[in-house]
Amino acid sequence: MLLNFHQASTIYVSQKNGSDEMGRNGFAPVVDESGNGPVKTVERAIRDVTELRAVGDLRPITIAFTEDYYLDAPIRLGVKMNSYVDGAMFPLSGVTFTSFGEKKRIVGGFKLTGWGKDTFNGRACLSAPLPEGKENAVFTDLYVNGVPASPTRYPEGEATFTALDTENNSDAALFTPSRWFVAKKEDLANLSAIENATVNYYHYWIDEHSPVTSYDRETGKLQMALPSRFALTTCYGPDEHPSALHYYFEHIPQGFTRPGQWYLDRAAARVYYMPEDETVDPASLEVYAPSVPALFLVEGTRETPMKEIHIRNLALFCTKNEYAASSDMGTHEDGHEVTYYASDAQSVCGGNGALSFDYAKGCSVEDCTLSCLGVYAIGINPGCQRIRVEGNTFTYMAAGGVRITGGSTSSDEAEKTSFCTVRNNTILHMGIRYAAGCGVLIIHASENEVSENEIAWLDYTGISVGFVWGYRENRAFGNLIRRNHIHHVGMGRLSDMGGIYLLGHQTGTRVEENRIHDVNSAHYGGWGIYTDEGSQDLLIRGNVVYNTKCEGYHQHYGARNVVVNNIFAFGGNGSFRVSRAELHDTILYERNIFIQKNNTFITPDQLYSTLRTASLQNNIFFDLAREEKIGEEKLSDVFSKLGVGGNSLIADPGLADPANYDFTPCKGGEAEKLGFYAGDGIPYKAMEEKRAVKKLNCH
């Protein structure tokens, strides 16, 4: 029987066995004797659904992939792209993209085959030619057996070079970019193909990357295609400035020195790869180079948003990650000139998503695996409501996992993004290329929920909310950050970060029942929970934070924040801190437990700003070594002298095994007597830590 829309609601897509000829209906996963069978392209399936919508049929439709699907361009689901039948507009809606049977891959790259033994830069390796039609392809990422390979790096390991001069070397103000620097000529004397390389450097809380435009071997002047976002200086030495330039190269032939690395020889149209196992069978390698910038683009308009587009049970893999940060986050349609930089000012905030939603409502990404994507895996952009990201596994993203942003103008309702949910996802190994990416980033968006996720093994902040500095109006309000497990963030490359970072006036935002631990930084700023400039009217409740390079809790400056019922343990620089003293009600610490082991609770230089501008009530302080000190003074003496203790106890709170990170309050202990709430949802005990299949060091 020849099927039609009366008997079917699923359109099957097969690049191998499908056909887009008009005789093929798409209503069966394989061709049968009646002529039923899959279509060849997803574009044909989308066109068929659009024609159904044109006659008023709004039934839910599924588009199912019968095998892996390879893209030459992103799948565009948009009012402007897919909505016209006979000149009239009928927006696509109510469509689910999924797999037929086991999870199928949507691949945004091309496969490299024909690997054989070779040598390059004096090293035994494997090599393969670029495929026919791709001989001129230029790419900066390569994926081998499902994980990123390491680009060549010079100098080797973690070493870097210093410079003799920079364009704006005399001015260390933050926003004084440089487009060139003068290298020590001996450092680069033996390098070739410098003009095909990328120059990279870490400073402050960002990492910057730029193609090399030119290098003058007589003067040592190296010109970068993209200016630095922040100052670059040669202020080295014992009191080194955060702007001091320490740089290295990627994609340079002399850097091909160790297993796991790869190099694209553009002139020879050949890729070299040094496997980690020299006995590996070349035929067993599955190697992909990215070729498209995104996989799915869901593009509504202000007047006609996209609705009910669902992406489920798919393996989303491999996109290009090249990205230049603009002066206005890349949104510029009015023709004005935009300056591009080697980095965003914070959090790779303008990075695109491999799955992108613009002006969309009621859409979702569920039960998918997302790997080797960029810049962010998912971008939820202005004009979106009720977008749900749930039950997915993210690994090896160029920058971060999920980026949610609304329009920054609070009065423009069409730009508002709200009521989105990021729940029960595993987000591991972010920042593979852009270290400043976040696990979840929320900018100018309100009333969203980020809950029950594991976020780990990334160079910067786990969850970041807010993007307005100071006490100005902020569209990021009423967000809920709850029951997330955030660990091993800030791997010592960047500064000024937190397991959870909040910024600006955010009435109604709650940070509750999260477990945060093992937070590191390059210099300052490895904090557990960090309320930055102008943080206001926040509730920080029921969190467990431990093993942080700096304090477990840090407030730069803010107003009327409540920190209640938390446990902060084993902060490297102390337990808590307020950096700026202001003459208003800044923060209330109530019924918290602060734990150290022979370490200060508050650094002496922060005593005034931390204690004089805050209120402490009914907290417990406990040093496992029974020292209870602030610098050289006893904590009890400091409280008595300043009159700020607020009925706080210096005593054993009665926790199960804090030395081994079991912070469960015991019955009858001092914590229970004080009214410390031991809720079932608070993660007092150690939680399972998932890891990706391979620990990487791609920087």
MIKOL-515385 format. One record per residue (C-alpha): z, y, x. Coordinates in pm, 1 decimal, always signed. Layout:
REM residues N
z;y;x
Z;Y;X
...
REM end
This chain:
REM residues 699
z;y;x
+0.0;+0.0;+0.0
-94.8;+341.3;+134.5
+219.8;+552.5;+134.2
+246.3;+918.7;+37.8
+521.4;+1175.1;-11.3
+617.8;+1008.6;-340.6
+738.6;+698.8;-150.1
+855.7;+844.9;+183.4
+1069.1;+1122.3;+326.6
+1028.0;+1040.1;+698.6
+733.0;+1135.0;+917.4
+703.8;+924.7;+1233.3
+566.3;+1065.2;+1559.2
+421.9;+853.1;+1840.8
+235.5;+999.4;+2137.0
+124.7;+648.9;+2237.6
+11.4;+499.1;+1908.3
-11.1;+790.7;+1667.9
-311.9;+984.3;+1544.4
-348.3;+1334.0;+1404.8
-669.7;+1248.4;+1225.8
-654.3;+1330.0;+854.9
-655.8;+962.2;+756.7
-317.9;+903.0;+922.4
-20.9;+983.2;+696.8
+276.5;+948.5;+937.8
+488.3;+751.0;+690.3
+527.8;+430.0;+894.5
+654.2;+382.1;+1252.5
+365.5;+145.6;+1337.4
+9.1;+115.1;+1211.8
-30.3;-140.8;+933.6
-320.6;-293.8;+742.9
-300.1;-31.3;+469.4
-360.1;+253.5;+711.2
-2.9;+378.5;+727.5
+117.0;+480.2;+1070.0
+263.0;+755.5;+1289.1
+107.9;+1090.4;+1367.7
+52.1;+1177.5;+1732.5
+211.6;+1520.9;+1768.2
+520.7;+1688.7;+1637.1
+305.2;+1990.4;+1553.8
+110.4;+1780.1;+1300.7
+438.4;+1662.7;+1144.0
+565.0;+2021.4;+1118.5
+239.8;+2131.1;+955.0
+270.9;+1855.9;+695.3
+625.3;+1963.7;+606.8
+513.0;+2326.3;+578.8
+242.7;+2227.0;+331.2
+505.1;+2043.9;+126.3
+722.7;+2355.9;+122.2
+420.2;+2557.3;+5.3
+418.2;+2372.8;-329.1
+792.2;+2424.6;-378.2
+906.7;+2079.2;-263.7
+1236.1;+2141.5;-79.2
+1351.1;+1781.9;-39.3
+1511.7;+1697.1;+301.3
+1252.0;+1562.4;+544.3
+1308.6;+1364.5;+864.1
+1075.2;+1374.2;+1163.5
+1147.8;+1064.3;+1373.5
+1022.8;+995.6;+1726.5
+929.8;+630.8;+1784.6
+938.6;+659.8;+2165.0
+999.6;+921.3;+2432.7
+808.3;+1243.6;+2370.8
+672.6;+1461.6;+2652.2
+623.1;+1833.4;+2601.9
+362.5;+2068.8;+2743.8
+525.4;+2355.7;+2555.6
+848.2;+2402.6;+2356.8
+865.9;+2271.9;+1999.0
+860.0;+2600.8;+1808.1
+1011.7;+2605.9;+1462.4
+967.9;+2958.6;+1345.8
+883.5;+3177.4;+1055.0
+602.9;+3333.4;+1259.3
+479.1;+3005.5;+1407.4
+487.4;+2736.4;+1138.0
+519.0;+2907.1;+802.7
+169.8;+2997.8;+685.5
-48.8;+2798.7;+443.6
-366.3;+2968.5;+321.8
-229.8;+3303.0;+440.3
+98.0;+3281.8;+246.5
+433.9;+3229.7;+417.9
+646.1;+2924.2;+337.4
+932.2;+2896.7;+590.8
+1017.2;+2556.8;+729.2
+1362.4;+2435.2;+622.4
+1560.8;+2122.1;+551.8
+1417.5;+1920.9;+843.7
+1597.5;+1670.7;+1068.8
+1453.2;+1572.2;+1407.1
+1582.8;+1235.0;+1521.5
+1501.6;+900.2;+1683.8
+1361.1;+591.9;+1519.4
+1601.2;+322.3;+1635.8
+1770.4;+378.2;+1970.7
+1795.3;+726.6;+2114.1
+1459.7;+863.5;+2232.9
+1405.2;+1128.8;+2498.7
+1243.3;+1466.6;+2450.8
+1122.7;+1550.9;+2802.5
+1024.2;+1896.7;+2923.4
+865.9;+1790.4;+3250.3
+612.3;+1566.1;+3419.1
+667.2;+1242.9;+3606.6
+595.8;+1198.5;+3976.9
+462.9;+855.5;+4068.6
+306.6;+691.3;+4371.9
+612.4;+715.4;+4594.8
+574.9;+569.3;+4941.5
+745.2;+576.5;+5279.7
+689.4;+887.0;+5490.6
+856.0;+1119.8;+5739.5
+926.7;+1491.5;+5707.5
+1113.8;+1725.7;+5939.5
+1166.9;+1424.9;+6163.6
+1348.3;+1233.4;+5888.9
+1246.3;+907.0;+5727.9
+1193.5;+965.8;+5357.7
+972.8;+898.2;+5058.3
+693.0;+1119.9;+4933.3
+461.2;+1145.8;+4633.1
+163.5;+1365.8;+4546.7
+173.3;+1611.5;+4260.4
-12.6;+1461.6;+3962.2
-368.5;+1553.0;+3878.1
-373.2;+1888.6;+3707.2
-34.4;+1981.8;+3853.1
-142.2;+2043.5;+4211.9
-44.2;+2409.5;+4194.3
+284.1;+2353.6;+4013.1
+583.9;+2538.3;+4155.1
+931.1;+2422.4;+4056.3
+1279.0;+2465.2;+4196.0
+1451.1;+2161.8;+4042.1
+1386.4;+1788.4;+4066.5
+1554.6;+1510.3;+3870.2
+1582.8;+1160.0;+4014.4
+1701.4;+876.0;+3792.5
+1847.3;+1120.9;+3544.0
+2042.9;+1351.0;+3776.8
+1949.8;+1657.3;+3982.4
+1847.9;+1599.2;+4341.0
+1968.0;+1853.8;+4595.8
+1724.0;+2117.9;+4720.2
+1701.6;+2160.1;+5094.8
+1971.3;+2392.4;+5227.7
+1991.0;+2593.8;+5548.5
+2229.0;+2612.3;+5722.6
+2364.6;+2266.7;+5648.0
+2669.7;+2172.7;+5443.1
+2881.4;+2465.5;+5327.1
+2791.9;+2690.8;+5622.7
+2652.5;+3041.0;+5564.2
+2509.5;+3328.3;+5766.6
+2641.3;+3683.0;+5792.6
+2426.4;+3996.8;+5809.7
+2403.8;+4300.7;+6036.7
+2327.1;+4553.1;+5764.4
+2236.6;+4585.4;+5395.4
+2050.7;+4847.5;+5194.9
+2368.9;+5008.1;+5055.4
+2611.1;+4891.8;+5319.1
+2811.1;+5214.0;+5337.2
+2899.1;+5215.3;+4968.7
+3120.3;+4929.1;+4854.4
+3131.5;+5044.9;+4491.3
+3066.9;+4749.7;+4264.4
+2734.4;+4856.0;+4109.8
+2543.5;+4953.2;+4424.1
+2269.3;+4688.9;+4455.8
+2075.4;+4602.4;+4768.3
+1720.9;+4461.6;+4779.5
+1719.7;+4390.7;+5153.8
+1948.9;+4302.0;+5440.2
+1911.0;+4267.3;+5815.7
+1963.8;+3914.0;+5942.5
+2072.8;+3813.1;+6288.0
+1734.1;+3715.1;+6430.6
+1874.1;+3419.2;+6620.8
+1994.8;+3267.1;+6292.8
+1641.8;+3249.4;+6151.8
+1441.6;+3210.4;+6473.6
+1321.7;+2855.7;+6406.7
+1254.9;+2879.5;+6034.7
+914.2;+2849.5;+5873.2
+796.2;+2915.2;+5515.4
+1077.6;+3165.4;+5460.2
+860.0;+3341.7;+5202.1
+869.0;+3026.2;+4985.6
+1247.3;+3004.0;+5003.7
+1530.8;+3128.7;+4785.3
+1818.8;+3327.6;+4933.2
+2159.4;+3263.9;+4775.1
+2506.2;+3415.0;+4806.4
+2844.0;+3408.9;+4628.1
+3065.7;+3715.1;+4585.8
+3313.8;+3848.0;+4333.2
+3278.3;+3630.3;+4019.4
+2901.4;+3573.2;+4039.5
+2643.4;+3389.2;+4246.1
+2310.1;+3556.3;+4314.4
+1969.6;+3398.6;+4380.1
+1641.0;+3563.3;+4472.6
+1302.0;+3456.4;+4604.7
+1225.1;+3598.8;+4946.0
+948.8;+3859.5;+4942.1
+909.9;+3903.4;+5318.3
+1083.9;+3861.6;+5651.1
+1013.4;+4078.5;+5955.6
+1085.0;+3872.4;+6266.5
+1085.3;+4183.0;+6487.3
+1351.3;+4375.5;+6297.7
+1529.6;+4092.5;+6111.8
+1480.0;+4272.5;+5780.2
+1463.2;+4032.2;+5487.0
+1327.4;+4170.4;+5160.4
+1439.0;+4006.4;+4834.7
+1230.5;+3995.8;+4517.1
+1538.9;+4071.4;+4307.6
+1809.1;+4324.6;+4399.3
+2168.8;+4214.8;+4402.4
+2367.1;+4288.5;+4087.6
+2674.1;+4393.6;+4288.2
+2732.6;+4551.7;+4626.2
+2646.5;+4369.8;+4948.9
+2822.1;+4486.2;+5264.2
+2901.3;+4367.3;+5614.8
+3275.7;+4427.3;+5573.6
+3382.4;+4107.9;+5750.1
+3703.5;+4029.7;+5930.1
+4066.2;+3960.2;+5839.8
+4058.7;+4207.0;+5548.9
+3714.0;+4103.2;+5434.1
+3579.9;+4286.4;+5130.3
+3471.3;+4076.8;+4827.9
+3124.0;+4229.6;+4871.5
+3075.7;+4083.3;+5220.7
+2742.5;+3900.0;+5236.6
+2751.9;+3528.8;+5322.2
+2408.7;+3383.8;+5251.3
+2207.6;+3063.7;+5282.1
+1857.6;+2943.8;+5196.6
+1725.9;+2676.9;+4965.0
+1374.6;+2528.4;+4951.9
+1309.4;+2561.7;+5322.6
+1166.5;+2274.0;+5528.8
+1420.4;+2292.6;+5813.6
+1694.7;+2224.8;+5558.2
+1565.9;+1872.6;+5491.6
+1844.0;+1691.9;+5678.1
+2051.6;+1465.9;+5454.3
+2020.3;+1196.2;+5186.9
+1979.1;+1318.8;+4831.1
+1762.6;+1617.9;+4925.8
+1405.9;+1700.6;+4826.0
+1138.5;+1949.1;+4929.1
+812.1;+2065.7;+4770.7
+538.4;+2129.6;+5025.8
+322.9;+2368.8;+4824.4
+30.8;+2368.3;+5068.1
+10.0;+1988.4;+5071.2
+91.6;+1954.1;+4697.6
+342.4;+1687.2;+4790.9
+711.3;+1623.7;+4722.0
+942.8;+1471.7;+4981.4
+1267.8;+1300.5;+4888.7
+1533.0;+1137.5;+5105.0
+1704.2;+867.8;+4895.1
+2074.3;+811.8;+4936.8
+2004.6;+439.7;+4968.5
+1739.2;+394.4;+5235.4
+1666.3;+42.1;+5108.3
+1576.6;+161.0;+4757.9
+1252.2;+31.5;+4610.1
+1030.0;+338.8;+4560.5
+895.8;+184.1;+4240.4
+1247.5;+197.0;+4094.0
+1264.1;+577.3;+4113.2
+1211.2;+776.9;+3795.0
+1140.4;+1128.6;+3915.0
+1065.1;+1431.1;+3696.5
+975.5;+1790.7;+3774.7
+1044.4;+2042.4;+3496.1
+749.3;+2227.7;+3345.1
+861.1;+2393.6;+3019.4
+1135.6;+2656.5;+2973.5
+1283.1;+2509.3;+2653.0
+1263.4;+2206.0;+2424.1
+1332.9;+2344.5;+2074.1
+1300.5;+2708.3;+1966.8
+1427.3;+2773.2;+1613.6
+1302.9;+3125.1;+1547.3
+1376.9;+3299.0;+1220.9
+1350.7;+3670.4;+1155.7
+1592.4;+3932.2;+1027.6
+1427.9;+3915.3;+685.4
+1367.4;+3538.9;+672.1
+1614.4;+3322.4;+865.9
+1546.8;+2957.5;+942.1
+1768.6;+2720.1;+744.0
+1895.0;+2363.2;+775.3
+1716.2;+2255.5;+1092.4
+1902.0;+1957.1;+1238.9
+1856.3;+1788.1;+1578.1
+2029.2;+1449.9;+1588.3
+2047.4;+1134.5;+1798.6
+1803.1;+1250.2;+2065.8
+1821.2;+1252.0;+2446.6
+1719.3;+1603.7;+2548.4
+1611.9;+1611.7;+2910.6
+1454.0;+1829.2;+3178.9
+1355.8;+2196.9;+3150.9
+1266.4;+2471.6;+3397.2
+1561.4;+2680.4;+3509.5
+1403.2;+2983.1;+3674.7
+1576.9;+3293.2;+3547.8
+1592.3;+3660.7;+3640.2
+1874.4;+3860.6;+3484.6
+1772.7;+4184.1;+3316.6
+1963.3;+4509.1;+3286.6
+1994.4;+4460.1;+2910.3
+2037.1;+4083.0;+2878.9
+1664.8;+4031.3;+2832.5
+1632.8;+4174.5;+2479.3
+1373.3;+4445.8;+2511.8
+1092.0;+4477.8;+2260.6
+1065.2;+4856.7;+2245.8
+858.6;+4885.7;+2561.7
+1121.0;+5042.2;+2786.1
+1125.5;+4944.6;+3150.0
+1381.7;+4680.8;+3241.8
+1529.8;+4619.0;+3585.2
+1576.4;+4256.9;+3685.3
+1852.5;+4139.9;+3917.0
+1948.0;+3833.5;+4116.2
+2236.9;+3768.0;+3874.5
+2393.1;+3876.4;+3548.4
+2709.4;+4083.6;+3574.2
+2917.1;+3796.1;+3437.1
+2890.8;+3439.4;+3306.6
+2507.3;+3416.9;+3326.9
+2539.2;+3605.0;+3000.5
+2167.6;+3658.0;+2939.6
+2059.3;+3302.0;+3011.0
+1828.1;+3132.2;+2762.4
+1905.1;+2803.6;+2591.7
+1693.8;+2489.8;+2622.6
+1765.3;+2458.5;+2250.1
+1760.7;+2805.7;+2102.4
+1850.8;+2940.1;+1757.3
+1755.1;+3293.3;+1646.4
+1829.9;+3418.3;+1293.8
+1920.0;+3070.7;+1172.1
+2167.9;+2937.7;+917.1
+2320.4;+2597.2;+853.2
+2158.1;+2424.3;+1151.6
+2307.4;+2161.7;+1383.6
+2282.9;+1964.7;+1707.2
+2468.5;+1634.7;+1668.3
+2513.1;+1306.6;+1854.8
+2267.7;+1404.7;+2128.3
+2277.5;+1367.3;+2503.5
+2170.2;+1681.9;+2685.1
+2106.9;+1664.0;+3058.3
+1928.9;+1853.4;+3333.9
+1861.6;+2155.1;+3113.3
+1884.4;+2527.1;+3153.5
+1973.9;+2791.4;+3173.8
+2230.4;+2709.9;+2903.3
+2179.7;+2387.1;+2713.8
+2215.7;+2552.8;+2371.6
+2169.6;+2920.1;+2291.3
+2293.3;+3049.7;+1955.3
+2159.6;+3403.4;+1935.8
+2191.0;+3708.7;+1707.4
+2164.4;+3657.1;+1333.9
+2303.9;+3301.7;+1325.1
+2567.8;+3159.7;+1091.5
+2710.6;+2811.8;+1047.8
+2541.1;+2651.9;+1348.2
+2722.5;+2328.0;+1434.9
+2724.3;+2159.8;+1777.6
+2919.9;+1836.4;+1744.9
+2959.6;+1498.7;+1910.8
+2721.0;+1563.6;+2201.1
+2737.7;+1487.4;+2571.7
+2628.0;+1761.1;+2814.1
+2575.4;+1690.6;+3184.6
+2414.4;+1874.5;+3476.4
+2323.0;+2208.2;+3320.0
+2174.6;+2480.8;+3536.3
+2437.7;+2728.1;+3412.3
+2644.7;+2627.4;+3109.1
+2679.5;+2428.6;+2790.2
+2675.6;+2650.8;+2479.3
+2613.4;+3026.9;+2465.7
+2688.1;+3203.1;+2135.1
+2599.3;+3570.1;+2104.3
+2562.4;+3822.1;+1826.8
+2426.0;+4173.5;+1829.7
+2658.7;+4417.5;+1999.0
+2623.5;+4683.2;+1725.0
+2904.5;+4614.3;+1483.4
+2737.3;+4788.0;+1189.4
+2418.1;+4580.1;+1197.7
+2486.8;+4286.9;+965.7
+2150.2;+4124.0;+1035.9
+2254.0;+4079.5;+1400.5
+2590.3;+3923.6;+1317.1
+2660.6;+3574.0;+1448.5
+2960.5;+3392.2;+1302.8
+3115.3;+3072.1;+1167.9
+2958.7;+2849.3;+1433.7
+3134.4;+2531.0;+1546.4
+3139.6;+2361.2;+1887.8
+3345.1;+2047.3;+1835.5
+3411.4;+1709.6;+1996.9
+3161.9;+1747.9;+2280.4
+3184.7;+1634.8;+2641.0
+3063.7;+1912.7;+2873.3
+3057.0;+1807.3;+3239.3
+2905.1;+1938.7;+3563.2
+2788.4;+2280.9;+3456.9
+2665.7;+2543.2;+3702.5
+2440.5;+2309.4;+3898.1
+2216.0;+2603.8;+3985.5
+2392.5;+2915.3;+3850.7
+2757.8;+2867.8;+3935.7
+2884.0;+3145.6;+3706.0
+2787.7;+2958.9;+3388.0
+3062.3;+2871.0;+3136.7
+3124.4;+2554.2;+2941.7
+3121.1;+2761.6;+2620.8
+3047.5;+3135.7;+2617.9
+3100.3;+3357.1;+2309.2
+2965.4;+3714.0;+2320.2
+2989.1;+3962.7;+2029.2
+3038.6;+3677.5;+1778.8
+3320.7;+3624.2;+1530.4
+3507.8;+3352.8;+1341.7
+3372.5;+3064.1;+1545.3
+3554.4;+2741.1;+1630.7
+3557.2;+2568.2;+1971.0
+3772.6;+2259.2;+1935.8
+3842.1;+1912.5;+2074.5
+3594.1;+1938.7;+2361.3
+3634.2;+1812.4;+2714.9
+3503.7;+2070.3;+2962.6
+3522.9;+1983.9;+3330.7
+3372.1;+2000.4;+3678.5
+3222.7;+2347.6;+3676.8
+3242.3;+2645.0;+3912.2
+3350.8;+2909.7;+3666.1
+3534.4;+2952.1;+3336.2
+3569.0;+2669.5;+3085.4
+3564.8;+2877.6;+2763.1
+3494.5;+3251.8;+2764.3
+3531.0;+3472.3;+2453.4
+3454.7;+3843.8;+2421.5
+3230.1;+4089.1;+2601.0
+3377.4;+4436.3;+2549.8
+3590.9;+4583.8;+2827.4
+3888.0;+4793.8;+2720.2
+4015.3;+4887.8;+2376.1
+3680.4;+4967.9;+2212.5
+3562.5;+4795.1;+1895.8
+3475.2;+4433.1;+1958.4
+3269.1;+4198.6;+1745.6
+3433.2;+3891.7;+1895.9
+3728.3;+3850.8;+1657.9
+3885.5;+3570.4;+1459.4
+3769.7;+3291.6;+1691.9
+3963.7;+2964.7;+1717.1
+3992.0;+2787.3;+2055.1
+4185.8;+2470.6;+1985.2
+4273.8;+2131.5;+2132.0
+4026.6;+2139.8;+2418.4
+4080.0;+1954.7;+2745.3
+3969.3;+2185.5;+3026.9
+4008.3;+2067.9;+3383.2
+3864.1;+2098.3;+3733.3
+3706.2;+2437.5;+3672.0
+3646.2;+2696.0;+3940.3
+3562.9;+2469.2;+4231.8
+3654.1;+2729.0;+4494.1
+3320.0;+2913.5;+4506.8
+3386.7;+3211.9;+4275.4
+3679.6;+3438.9;+4191.3
+3826.4;+3603.4;+3881.2
+3813.5;+3319.7;+3628.5
+4024.0;+3113.9;+3391.1
+4030.9;+2781.8;+3218.0
+4012.1;+3002.9;+2907.0
+3903.5;+3366.6;+2949.5
+3939.4;+3633.9;+2681.3
+3820.1;+3992.1;+2690.1
+3870.5;+4291.4;+2463.0
+4019.7;+4361.2;+2120.8
+4005.4;+4032.2;+1926.8
+4220.8;+4049.5;+1615.8
+4277.3;+3702.5;+1474.9
+4157.5;+3505.3;+1776.6
+4382.1;+3206.6;+1843.6
+4410.4;+2988.0;+2153.6
+4608.6;+2683.1;+2047.8
+4705.3;+2339.2;+2174.8
+4468.7;+2321.7;+2471.5
+4542.4;+2126.6;+2789.1
+4423.8;+2313.0;+3099.1
+4469.2;+2202.5;+3457.6
+4327.2;+2207.2;+3809.0
+4181.4;+2557.9;+3816.8
+4065.8;+2683.9;+4155.1
+3893.3;+2996.1;+4291.0
+3739.4;+3128.0;+4610.8
+3984.3;+3415.2;+4656.2
+4188.5;+3558.8;+4370.3
+4177.8;+3466.6;+4005.4
+4217.7;+3093.3;+3953.6
+4417.4;+3132.9;+3631.4
+4483.0;+2892.9;+3345.0
+4461.7;+3137.9;+3052.8
+4329.2;+3483.1;+3140.7
+4340.7;+3777.0;+2899.6
+4131.3;+4039.5;+3073.6
+4074.3;+4411.6;+3017.5
+4176.0;+4540.2;+2677.3
+4276.0;+4200.8;+2534.0
+4455.0;+4280.4;+2211.5
+4611.6;+4109.2;+1908.5
+4567.3;+3755.7;+2043.9
+4781.6;+3451.5;+1968.9
+4829.1;+3209.8;+2261.0
+5026.8;+2916.6;+2121.5
+5111.6;+2557.7;+2206.0
+4904.8;+2521.6;+2523.5
+4986.8;+2312.0;+2830.0
+4868.3;+2464.9;+3157.7
+4934.7;+2334.2;+3508.3
+4804.4;+2310.5;+3865.7
+4635.6;+2649.7;+3889.1
+4559.2;+2827.6;+4214.6
+4706.3;+3150.3;+4078.4
+4932.4;+3203.1;+3775.2
+4918.5;+2977.1;+3472.4
+4887.5;+3285.5;+3251.7
+4746.3;+3624.1;+3352.3
+4697.0;+3939.0;+3150.2
+4504.7;+4214.6;+3324.0
+4596.5;+4469.4;+3059.8
+4616.8;+4459.2;+2682.7
+4825.8;+4519.3;+2375.7
+5029.9;+4325.5;+2121.4
+4945.8;+3976.7;+2243.7
+5180.7;+3691.3;+2155.0
+5232.8;+3402.8;+2397.7
+5454.3;+3147.5;+2225.8
+5549.9;+2783.5;+2262.5
+5340.8;+2714.6;+2573.5
+5415.6;+2521.3;+2890.3
+5303.0;+2679.8;+3217.9
+5368.1;+2457.5;+3519.8
+5299.1;+2467.9;+3891.0
+5106.7;+2794.2;+3919.0
+5019.2;+2859.1;+4280.7
+5102.7;+3230.9;+4280.9
+5361.8;+3211.7;+4007.6
+5395.9;+3127.0;+3642.0
+5278.2;+3442.8;+3466.8
+5159.9;+3790.6;+3544.4
+5055.8;+4125.6;+3396.3
+4846.4;+4327.6;+3641.5
+4851.0;+4674.3;+3485.1
+5158.0;+4840.8;+3345.1
+5082.1;+5050.8;+3036.8
+5317.8;+5252.4;+2817.6
+5285.7;+5050.5;+2500.2
+5376.4;+4708.3;+2361.4
+5166.6;+4477.2;+2578.9
+5281.9;+4119.3;+2533.6
+5557.1;+3902.1;+2387.9
+5657.1;+3578.5;+2563.5
+5862.0;+3367.7;+2323.2
+5987.2;+3007.1;+2348.4
+5769.3;+2921.1;+2648.7
+5861.4;+2679.4;+2925.3
+5785.3;+2788.6;+3282.3
+5807.7;+2517.5;+3548.0
+5776.9;+2544.7;+3926.0
+5866.0;+2335.2;+4226.7
+6016.4;+2546.1;+4502.8
+5785.7;+2833.7;+4417.2
+5826.1;+3180.9;+4272.8
+5792.3;+3241.0;+3899.7
+5661.1;+3595.2;+3949.1
+5524.4;+3740.9;+4270.2
+5743.4;+4032.7;+4383.8
+5455.8;+4283.1;+4381.7
+5396.6;+4208.8;+4012.5
+5758.5;+4237.3;+3897.4
+5732.3;+4582.5;+3742.7
+5401.1;+4536.9;+3560.0
+5493.7;+4186.6;+3441.6
+5850.2;+4241.5;+3320.6
+5879.9;+4610.5;+3234.2
+5579.3;+4620.5;+2998.8
+5642.3;+4289.1;+2825.7
+5911.3;+4134.0;+2610.5
+6073.2;+3796.5;+2687.7
+6265.8;+3605.9;+2422.5
+6416.6;+3256.0;+2436.4
+6205.2;+3117.3;+2721.3
+6311.3;+2839.6;+2959.6
+6262.6;+2860.8;+3336.2
+6302.3;+2547.2;+3545.4
+6239.0;+2479.2;+3912.1
+6224.5;+2109.5;+3994.2
+6370.0;+2200.0;+4336.3
+6648.8;+2398.3;+4161.6
+6558.3;+2719.7;+4343.5
+6463.6;+2941.5;+4044.1
+6345.8;+3232.5;+4253.9
+6133.6;+3543.4;+4240.4
+6043.8;+3611.6;+4599.9
+6374.4;+3605.6;+4783.5
+6585.2;+3683.4;+4475.6
+6729.7;+3452.5;+4216.7
+6558.4;+3470.0;+3882.1
+6889.8;+3520.4;+3702.2
+6972.2;+3818.2;+3925.5
+6634.4;+3978.7;+3855.4
+6677.3;+3935.2;+3479.7
+7026.9;+4080.5;+3494.3
+6922.3;+4375.5;+3710.2
+6621.6;+4465.3;+3495.7
+6773.3;+4364.7;+3162.7
+6460.4;+4176.0;+3053.2
+6563.6;+3809.8;+3018.9
+6584.4;+3816.8;+2641.2
+6820.2;+3519.0;+2593.8
+6606.0;+3306.6;+2824.3
+6754.8;+2997.5;+2987.4
+6738.4;+2887.2;+3346.5
+6780.6;+2516.6;+3289.1
+6613.7;+2176.7;+3273.5
+6415.2;+2188.4;+2946.5
+6434.6;+1814.1;+2899.3
+6074.2;+1697.1;+2935.4
+5968.5;+1335.8;+2986.0
+5824.1;+1350.2;+3340.7
+5691.8;+1694.7;+3436.5
+5644.2;+1598.6;+3802.5
+5378.5;+1353.8;+3683.6
+5239.1;+1585.9;+3415.6
+5404.8;+1429.2;+3111.8
+5548.9;+1733.4;+2939.7
+5664.0;+1563.4;+2620.3
+5990.0;+1729.0;+2500.2
+6275.7;+1480.8;+2478.7
+6509.9;+1453.8;+2183.1
+6824.0;+1658.3;+2233.9
+6688.2;+1848.2;+2533.7
+6723.1;+2219.7;+2589.6
+6367.2;+2278.3;+2468.7
+6444.1;+2120.8;+2133.1
+6771.8;+2312.0;+2104.1
+6590.8;+2637.9;+2167.2
+6344.3;+2569.8;+1887.6
+6049.0;+2477.7;+2109.9
+5794.3;+2330.0;+1869.9
+5681.2;+1979.3;+1973.1
+5377.8;+1951.8;+1747.9
+5172.5;+1634.2;+1725.8
+4854.6;+1820.4;+1816.7
+4981.6;+1958.7;+2147.3
+4852.8;+1748.8;+2440.0
+5173.8;+1698.0;+2632.9
+5062.5;+1377.2;+2804.2
+4776.6;+1331.7;+3047.1
+4442.9;+1283.6;+2875.3
+4145.0;+1071.1;+2968.3
+3912.7;+1249.8;+3208.2
+3546.8;+1163.0;+3176.5
+3311.5;+1208.5;+3467.5
+2934.8;+1216.8;+3483.1
+2760.3;+917.4;+3637.3
+2734.6;+1094.5;+3971.5
+2941.2;+1367.4;+4136.6
+2703.4;+1631.0;+4267.1
+2703.7;+1906.0;+4523.4
+2373.0;+2079.1;+4457.1
+2474.7;+2423.3;+4584.2
REM end
